[in-house]
Amino acid sequence: MKLRIFIYRPGDSLRPALQQYIESLGHEVAVINYPQTCLQYHSPGNICAATKICSDVIIVGPGIALADGLAMLERRMAAGCRGAKNNAVIAGILPAAERRRAEAIGCRHLAEPLDMAAIGDWLAEVAQQVDRQRELSPFTIGGTAA
């Protein structure tokens, strides 16, 4: 199954290899520089389409401070965002406090240097779990649209 994957600030050195690898697996990738593109970021009461989701996977790159990336994911999940169900953070080291926060929201840690094969295995697992009848929202840089 083809997944839609949002990668927030992967960092210039990781971007080409990570994007190319994921696309080579047949998935759609949107590299996003600012977490503010999510409608939930500034307006928690702003609910995306009730029947559609923006993405199947969210990966927060090292270009966003770890605490800020986890806060973005927590905010999206608290608002009922179904697009944040499968998420990960890229970080060299995951300190204990951040590790607990990540575990609490089911966030995967992708250690640097990245193990592309492990990422591919994880995405294959996600693809098996995704509802085949799900509908994706159109994606725009200002957020998602119904």
Secondary structure as the mmCIF struct_conf table of DSSP 4:
data_model
#
loop_
_struct_conf.conf_type_id
_struct_conf.id
_struct_conf.beg_label_comp_id
_struct_conf.beg_label_asym_id
_struct_conf.beg_label_seq_id
_struct_conf.end_label_comp_id
_struct_conf.end_label_asym_id
_struct_conf.end_label_seq_id
STRN STRN1 ARG A 4 TYR A 8
TURN_TY1_P TURN_TY1_P1 ASP A 12 LEU A 14
HELX_RH_AL_P HELX_RH_AL_P1 ARG A 15 SER A 24
TURN_TY1_P TURN_TY1_P2 LEU A 25 GLY A 26
STRN STRN2 GLU A 28 ILE A 32
BEND BEND1 ASN A 33 ASN A 33
HELX_RH_3T_P HELX_RH_3T_P1 PRO A 35 THR A 37
BEND BEND2 CYS A 38 CYS A 38
HELX_RH_AL_P HELX_RH_AL_P2 LEU A 39 HIS A 42
TURN_TY1_P TURN_TY1_P3 PRO A 44 GLY A 45
BEND BEND3 ALA A 50 THR A 51
STRN STRN3 LYS A 52 ILE A 53
BEND BEND4 CYS A 54 CYS A 54
BEND BEND5 ASP A 56 ASP A 56
STRN STRN4 VAL A 57 VAL A 60
TURN_TY1_P TURN_TY1_P4 PRO A 62 GLY A 63
BEND BEND6 ILE A 64 ILE A 64
HELX_RH_AL_P HELX_RH_AL_P3 LEU A 66 ALA A 78
TURN_TY1_P TURN_TY1_P5 ALA A 79 GLY A 80
HELX_RH_3T_P HELX_RH_3T_P2 ARG A 82 ALA A 84
BEND BEND7 LYS A 85 ASN A 86
STRN STRN5 ASN A 87 ALA A 91
BEND BEND8 GLY A 92 GLY A 92
HELX_RH_AL_P HELX_RH_AL_P4 ALA A 96 ALA A 104
TURN_TY1_P TURN_TY1_P6 ILE A 105 GLY A 106
STRN STRN6 CYS A 107 ALA A 111
BEND BEND9 GLU A 112 PRO A 113
HELX_LH_PP_P HELX_LH_PP_P1 LEU A 114 LEU A 114
HELX_RH_AL_P HELX_RH_AL_P5 MET A 116 GLN A 129
BEND BEND10 VAL A 130 VAL A 130
TURN_TY1_P TURN_TY1_P7 ARG A 132 GLN A 133
STRN STRN7 GLU A 135 LEU A 136
HELX_LH_PP_P HELX_LH_PP_P2 SER A 137 PRO A 138
STRN STRN8 PHE A 139 THR A 140
TURN_TY1_P TURN_TY1_P8 ILE A 141 GLY A 142
STRN STRN9 GLY A 143 THR A 144
#
